[in-house]
Amino acid sequence: MKLDADIKQQLEQYLQLMEGNVLLKVSAGNDSVSNDMLDLVQELSSMSDKISVEQTSLPRTPSFSVNRVGEDTGVTFAGVPLGHEFTSLVLALLQVSGRPPKVEQSVIDQIKSIKGEYHFETYVSLTCHNCPDVVQALNMMSVLNPGITHTMIDGAAFKEEVERKEIMAVPTVHLNGEFFESGRMSIEDILGKLGTSDASEFEGKEPYDVLVVGGGPAGASAAIYAARKGIRTGVVAERFGGQVNDTLGIENFISVKYTEGPKLAASLEEHTKEYGVDIMKGQRAKRLEKKELVEIELENGAVLKSKTVIISTGARWRNLGVPGEAEFKNKGVAYCPHCDGPLFAGKHVAVVGGGNSGIEAAIDLAGIAEHVTVLEFMPELKADSVLQDRLNSLPNTTVLKNAQVKEITGDTKVNGVTYIERATGEEKHIELQGVFVQIGLVPNTDWLDDTVERTRMGEIVVDSHGMTNVPGVFAAGDCTHTPYKQIIISMGSGATAALGAFDYMIRNQ
């Protein structure tokens, strides 16, 4: 397998940024993946005199490690890191060569301070757009800390291992041979789970004029509009970009014909940083209290104070809430067809939900799975007619309307779905291996309790200025009662809330 001309041209530009020599240690067999891997590493070597290759034996074949000469850096790729992992390979080459990673110094210090031996393994799919963030974060940690190693494992190249370990969602991370976490994670998420963050780093922070809670499109827009007023602005968020990170193709962001979620999320963060906003990532809000100032307590115990607060915590996938869903999450129950779909190749899967997201998921999965069954609670599908027509044209799909999912069944992993035909009350069972839940969103507002007015669905009620019933507390985006949950609408509401907060301070303080 040879790299195509466009990828090769990109690589040549990146490889010119390498600072020191890199040694690729290769463990290859006679299989087709090994041959593709050998072609890749030889091509890399031919493109830069800073890259050399040697044959060796590694724990997995085919695989190759990326090392400084005379030093094992702990970065290994088991499989061929192309597709979405191409960037992970490029960054590994640059960082191992000595080029510093683009991350805050405080994060680098946290990584270097970790004591002990940490051997991470990440199971990925090359079509997964969530996997590279995890792979790149753990690779960077391996480069910066000699006690940390990381291996990216392509599930398609190591099917037996994936089946044996019953891995049915990507990315799935194991630490020292045990399950660590599954799903998209930022470097801050990983460090938080390792317990390296504490409240001390937040001590002594002066009160903000505007503190934004949440870093999605609404939060980024609010922070930019506030900071442009020349006032002290902070953003505290679990991950910048929010749920946009989990969105693959975006075709309705006006003036941009097509972009992808992770790319847009990175642009949001980059733009926000241009204005000197104090960005605190990897943190979750726990409590809001209105005193002389508005106080936000974080889960790590720190308390941040601000004259005004803008809540933009977004929404998350809604759960079915039936027996078996939680028990078999990542064991056949999934929420991202783009990420986890390839793991169900040749299998029978179900999609629960007949809206646009559900039918789009069913269409995508039909190209991978043996059969796709759509279960819709209502008598008719809610998806656009063009999507329904496309689904109906596919030979390996079935649509069950007026069907209420009662239980997801299984032993160690999913083996079926039990549902009720609502028209007759008859209970039926389908044998299958995967269930993709696509039934809409629920706002991330549980932590607010009764401090601000919310609808029965948990959405924050705001006025035309974005203000809640609590003076000085504003809200924007998918966590509010705004009827349409769209990126461009969230950005507009974020701007409205920031301008509303500025107007509030002028008139009240």
C-alpha positions in Angstrom: 0.0 0.0 0.0 1.4 3.3 -1.1 0.4 6.7 0.2 -1.6 8.8 -2.3 -0.1 12.0 -3.6 -2.1 14.4 -1.4 -1.2 12.6 1.8 2.4 12.3 0.8 2.6 16.0 0.1 1.1 16.8 3.5 3.6 14.4 5.2 6.6 16.0 3.5 5.6 19.4 4.9 5.1 18.0 8.4 8.3 15.9 8.4 10.3 19.1 7.7 9.3 20.2 11.2 11.1 17.3 12.9 13.9 18.4 15.2 15.8 15.2 16.0 16.3 11.6 14.8 13.5 9.0 15.2 13.9 5.2 15.1 10.9 3.1 14.0 11.1 -0.4 15.5 9.0 -2.7 13.4 7.4 -6.1 14.2 6.0 -7.6 11.0 4.7 -10.9 9.8 3.6 -12.1 6.3 0.0 -10.9 6.5 -1.5 -8.1 4.4 -1.6 -5.6 7.3 2.1 -6.2 8.0 2.8 -5.6 4.3 0.9 -2.4 4.4 2.6 -1.3 7.6 6.1 -2.1 6.1 5.2 0.0 3.0 4.2 2.9 5.3 7.3 2.9 7.5 9.6 2.5 4.5 7.9 5.4 2.8 8.3 7.5 5.9 12.0 6.6 6.0 12.5 7.5 2.4 10.9 10.9 2.9 13.1 12.1 5.8 16.8 11.4 6.7 15.8 11.9 10.3 13.7 8.6 10.2 15.3 5.2 10.3 13.8 1.7 10.5 14.9 -1.5 12.2 13.2 -4.9 12.5 12.4 -6.2 16.0 9.9 -8.2 18.0 7.1 -6.4 19.8 4.2 -7.7 22.0 1.9 -7.5 18.9 2.5 -8.2 15.3 2.0 -6.2 13.1 3.1 -3.1 15.1 5.8 -0.5 15.2 7.1 1.8 17.9 8.3 5.4 17.6 11.5 6.1 19.5 14.3 8.4 20.1 17.6 6.8 19.1 18.8 4.8 22.1 15.6 5.4 24.1 12.2 3.7 24.1 9.6 6.4 24.3 6.6 4.0 24.8 4.7 5.1 21.7 3.4 2.1 19.7 1.0 1.7 16.8 -0.5 -1.8 16.4 -1.9 -1.7 12.9 -1.6 1.0 10.2 -2.4 4.4 11.6 -4.1 6.0 8.6 -7.7 7.2 8.2 -8.5 9.4 11.2 -5.3 8.2 13.0 -3.0 9.8 10.3 -2.7 12.9 12.4 -1.8 10.8 15.5 1.1 9.3 13.5 2.3 12.7 12.4 2.2 14.2 15.9 4.0 11.2 17.4 6.8 11.6 14.9 7.1 15.3 15.6 6.9 15.0 19.4 9.3 12.1 19.7 11.7 14.1 17.5 11.7 16.8 20.2 9.1 19.2 18.9 7.1 20.4 22.0 3.4 19.6 22.1 0.9 22.4 21.7 -0.6 22.3 25.2 -0.6 24.5 28.3 2.5 24.4 30.5 0.3 23.5 33.5 -0.8 20.4 31.7 2.8 19.4 30.8 3.8 19.9 34.4 0.9 17.7 35.6 2.0 14.9 33.2 5.6 15.1 34.3 4.6 14.9 37.9 2.8 11.5 37.6 4.7 8.8 39.5 4.5 5.1 38.9 4.1 2.8 35.8 1.2 3.4 33.5 0.8 1.1 30.5 -2.1 2.3 28.4 -3.7 0.5 25.4 -6.4 2.1 23.2 -8.6 0.0 20.9 -9.7 2.1 18.0 -11.4 2.0 14.6 -9.7 4.0 11.8 -13.1 5.4 10.9 -13.7 6.7 14.5 -13.5 10.5 14.7 -13.4 10.4 18.6 -10.4 8.1 18.8 -7.6 10.4 17.7 -8.0 12.7 20.7 -7.5 9.8 23.1 -4.6 8.4 21.1 -2.8 11.7 20.8 -3.3 12.6 24.4 -1.8 9.2 25.6 1.0 9.4 23.1 1.9 12.8 24.4 1.9 11.6 27.9 4.2 8.7 26.9 6.7 11.2 25.3 6.7 13.5 28.4 6.8 10.9 31.2 9.1 7.8 31.1 6.8 5.9 33.4 4.0 6.0 30.8 3.6 3.9 27.6 0.8 3.8 25.1 -0.2 1.4 22.3 -2.9 2.2 19.7 -4.6 -1.0 18.6 -6.6 -1.1 15.4 -9.5 -3.4 16.1 -9.8 -4.4 12.5 -6.2 -5.7 12.5 -6.6 -7.5 15.8 -10.1 -9.0 15.6 -9.4 -12.0 17.8 -8.1 -9.8 20.6 -11.1 -7.5 20.3 -13.5 -10.4 20.4 -11.7 -12.1 23.3 -11.8 -8.9 25.4 -15.4 -8.3 24.3 -14.6 -4.7 23.1 -17.7 -3.4 21.4 -17.1 0.4 21.5 -14.2 2.6 20.5 -12.1 4.2 21.8 -11.7 1.8 24.7 -8.7 2.3 26.9 -7.1 -0.3 29.2 -4.6 0.6 31.8 -2.1 -2.0 33.1 -4.4 -4.7 31.6 -7.6 -3.5 33.1 -10.5 -1.4 31.7 -9.9 2.3 32.3 -12.5 4.2 30.2 -14.4 4.2 27.0 -15.4 7.1 24.8 -14.0 10.4 23.8 -11.6 11.9 26.4 -9.4 15.0 26.4 -6.0 15.2 28.1 -7.7 17.0 30.9 -10.3 14.1 31.3 -7.5 11.5 31.5 -5.5 13.5 34.0 -8.7 14.1 36.1 -9.4 10.4 36.1 -5.9 9.7 37.2 -6.4 12.1 40.1 -3.7 14.6 39.2 -6.0 17.7 39.4 -6.9 19.4 42.7 -8.5 22.6 43.8 -5.2 24.3 44.8 -4.6 25.5 41.2 -7.8 27.6 41.4 -6.9 29.3 44.7 -6.4 33.0 44.5 -8.3 33.6 41.3 -9.8 37.0 41.3 -13.6 37.3 40.7 -14.6 37.4 37.0 -16.9 39.9 35.4 -18.4 37.1 33.3 -17.8 33.4 34.0 -19.1 31.0 31.3 -19.9 27.4 32.4 -19.5 25.2 29.4 -17.3 25.4 26.3 -19.5 24.4 23.4 -20.7 26.8 20.6 -22.8 28.8 23.0 -20.1 29.1 25.6 -17.4 30.0 23.1 -19.6 32.7 21.5 -20.5 34.1 25.0 -16.8 34.2 26.0 -15.7 35.9 22.9 -18.5 38.5 23.0 -17.8 39.2 26.7 -14.0 39.4 26.3 -14.4 41.8 23.4 -16.0 44.2 25.8 -12.6 44.4 27.7 -14.0 42.7 30.8 -12.5 39.8 32.8 -13.8 36.6 31.3 -13.4 33.0 32.3 -14.6 29.7 30.8 -14.9 26.5 32.9 -15.7 23.3 30.9 -15.3 19.6 30.9 -14.1 19.7 27.3 -14.0 22.6 24.8 -16.4 22.2 22.0 -18.9 20.1 24.0 -21.1 17.7 22.0 -19.8 19.3 18.7 -16.8 17.0 19.2 -19.1 14.0 18.7 -20.6 15.3 15.4 -19.0 14.1 12.2 -20.3 16.1 9.2 -21.7 19.6 9.6 -23.3 21.0 6.4 -25.7 23.6 7.8 -23.2 26.0 9.4 -24.0 29.1 7.3 -21.1 30.2 5.0 -19.2 26.9 5.6 -20.3 24.3 3.1 -18.9 21.4 5.1 -16.8 20.9 8.2 -16.4 18.3 10.9 -17.2 18.5 14.6 -13.6 18.2 16.0 -12.3 20.7 13.5 -15.0 23.2 14.5 -14.4 22.6 18.2 -10.7 23.3 17.8 -11.5 26.5 15.9 -13.8 27.6 18.7 -11.1 27.1 21.3 -8.4 28.8 19.2 -10.7 31.8 18.6 -11.6 32.1 22.3 -7.9 32.1 23.3 -7.2 35.0 21.0 -9.0 37.2 23.5 -7.1 36.2 26.6 -10.0 34.3 28.2 -9.1 32.3 31.2 -10.0 28.8 30.0 -10.2 26.0 32.7 -10.8 22.6 31.0 -11.4 19.2 32.4 -13.7 20.7 35.2 -17.3 20.0 36.0 -19.6 22.4 37.8 -21.3 21.0 40.9 -23.2 23.9 42.5 -24.4 27.5 41.8 -25.2 29.9 44.6 -26.1 33.6 44.3 -24.5 35.7 47.1 -23.1 39.2 46.6 -21.3 37.6 43.7 -22.4 34.4 41.9 -20.4 31.4 43.1 -19.7 28.2 41.1 -18.4 25.3 43.0 -16.5 22.7 41.0 -16.5 18.9 41.6 -12.8 19.2 42.8 -14.0 21.5 45.6 -12.7 24.8 44.1 -15.1 27.8 44.2 -15.0 30.4 41.4 -16.7 33.8 41.8 -18.1 36.2 39.2 -20.3 39.3 38.9 -22.3 37.4 36.2 -22.5 33.8 35.1 -23.6 32.3 31.7 -24.6 28.7 31.9 -24.0 26.9 28.6 -23.6 23.3 29.6 -25.3 21.9 26.5 -27.0 18.5 26.3 -26.2 14.8 26.1 -27.7 11.8 24.4 -30.9 10.7 26.0 -30.9 7.2 27.5 -33.8 4.8 27.0 -33.9 4.0 30.7 -34.8 0.3 30.1 -33.2 -2.8 31.8 -30.0 -3.8 30.1 -29.1 -0.4 28.7 -26.6 0.6 31.4 -25.5 -3.0 32.0 -24.5 -3.5 28.4 -23.1 0.0 27.6 -20.0 -0.5 25.4 -20.9 -4.2 25.3 -23.3 -3.9 22.5 -25.2 -0.7 23.5 -23.8 2.3 21.7 -24.6 5.9 20.9 -22.2 6.8 18.0 -22.7 4.9 14.8 -19.7 6.6 13.1 -17.4 5.5 15.9 -18.6 2.0 16.8 -20.3 0.9 13.6 -17.2 -0.9 12.2 -17.2 -3.2 15.2 -20.6 -4.6 14.2 -19.6 -5.6 10.6 -21.6 -8.5 9.5 -23.9 -8.4 12.5 -27.5 -7.7 13.2 -28.1 -4.4 15.0 -31.0 -2.2 16.0 -31.4 1.6 15.9 -33.8 3.0 18.5 -35.3 6.3 17.2 -37.0 7.3 14.0 -35.9 10.9 13.8 -33.2 12.3 11.5 -30.4 11.1 13.7 -31.8 7.6 14.0 -32.5 7.1 10.3 -29.1 8.6 9.3 -27.5 6.1 11.7 -29.5 3.2 10.2 -28.4 4.2 6.7 -24.8 4.4 7.8 -24.9 1.1 9.6 -26.7 -0.7 6.7 -23.4 -0.4 4.7 -21.6 -2.3 7.5 -24.0 -4.6 9.3 -25.7 -7.7 8.0 -29.1 -6.2 9.0 -30.5 -3.1 10.6 -33.8 -2.9 12.4 -35.2 0.5 13.3 -37.6 0.7 16.3 -39.8 3.8 16.5 -42.1 4.5 19.4 -44.6 6.6 17.5 -46.9 5.3 14.7 -44.8 7.1 12.0 -41.1 8.0 11.6 -40.2 11.6 12.3 -37.2 11.8 9.9 -37.2 13.9 6.7 -38.8 12.1 3.8 -35.6 12.1 1.8 -33.9 10.1 4.5 -36.9 7.7 4.8 -36.8 7.1 1.0 -33.1 6.3 1.2 -33.6 3.9 4.1 -36.5 2.1 2.3 -34.4 1.6 -0.7 -31.9 -0.5 1.2 -32.3 -4.3 1.1 -31.1 -5.1 4.6 -33.2 -2.8 6.8 -36.5 -3.3 8.6 -38.6 -0.5 10.2 -40.8 -1.3 13.2 -43.2 1.5 14.1 -45.3 1.8 17.2 -42.7 -0.3 19.0 -41.8 0.3 22.6 -38.5 -1.1 23.7 -38.9 -3.0 27.0 -35.5 -4.5 27.6 -32.1 -5.0 26.1 -31.1 -8.6 26.8 -27.7 -10.3 27.0 -25.2 -12.3 29.0 -21.8 -10.7 28.9 -22.8 -8.7 25.9 -26.0 -7.8 24.0 -27.9 -10.7 22.4 -31.3 -9.1 21.7 -34.1 -6.6 22.2 -37.5 -7.2 23.7 -40.2 -4.8 22.5 -44.0 -4.3 22.8 -46.2 -3.8 19.8 -48.2 -0.8 21.1 -51.2 -1.4 18.9 -51.7 -5.0 20.2 -49.8 -5.1 23.4 -48.0 -8.2 22.2 -44.4 -8.7 23.4 -41.8 -9.7 20.9 -38.0 -10.4 20.9 -35.3 -9.8 18.2 -32.0 -11.6 18.4 -29.2 -9.2 17.5 -25.7 -8.1 18.6 -25.9 -4.3 18.9 -28.3 -1.5 19.8 -27.7 2.1 18.8 -29.7 4.6 20.9 -30.7 7.7 18.9 -33.7 9.3 20.8 -32.7 12.9 21.2 -31.1 15.0 23.9 -31.4 15.8 27.6 -30.0 19.1 29.0 -26.9 19.0 31.3 -28.6 20.9 34.1 -29.0 18.3 36.9 -26.4 20.1 39.0 -28.5 23.2 39.3 -31.2 21.6 41.4 -33.7 24.4 42.2 -31.4 27.4 41.9 -32.8 28.5 38.5 -36.2 28.0 36.9 -36.3 25.0 34.6 -39.0 23.3 32.5 -40.2 19.8 33.3 -37.6 18.6 30.8 -34.8 20.3 32.8 -34.3 23.1 30.3 -33.4 26.5 31.7 -36.0 29.2 31.2 -34.5 32.4 29.9 -35.9 35.8 28.7 -35.1 37.7 25.5 -31.7 38.8 27.0 -30.7 35.3 28.0 -31.2 36.0 31.7 -32.7 33.4 34.1 -35.0 34.1 37.0 -31.8 34.7 39.1 -30.4 38.2 38.6 -26.9 38.1 37.1 -27.3 34.5 36.0 -27.8 33.9 32.3 -28.0 30.8 30.1 -27.5 29.9 26.4 -27.6 27.1 24.0 -29.0 23.5 24.2 -29.4 23.6 28.0 -32.1 26.3 27.6 -35.7 26.1 26.5 -34.8 27.3 23.0 -36.9 25.1 20.7 -34.3 24.3 18.1 -31.0 22.7 19.1 -28.6 23.9 16.4 -25.0 25.0 16.4 -25.7 28.3 14.8 -28.7 29.0 17.1 -26.5 28.2 20.1 -23.8 30.7 19.0 -26.5 33.4 18.6 -27.9 32.7 22.0 -24.4 32.8 23.5 -23.8 36.2 22.0 -27.2 37.4 23.3 -26.4 36.2 26.9 -23.0 37.9 26.8 -24.5 41.2 25.7 -27.2 40.7 28.2 -24.7 40.1 31.0 -22.7 43.3 30.0 -25.9 45.3 30.0 -26.8 43.9 33.4 -23.5 45.0 34.9 -23.7 48.5 33.4 -27.2 49.0 34.9 -26.7 47.2 38.3 -23.0 47.5 39.2 
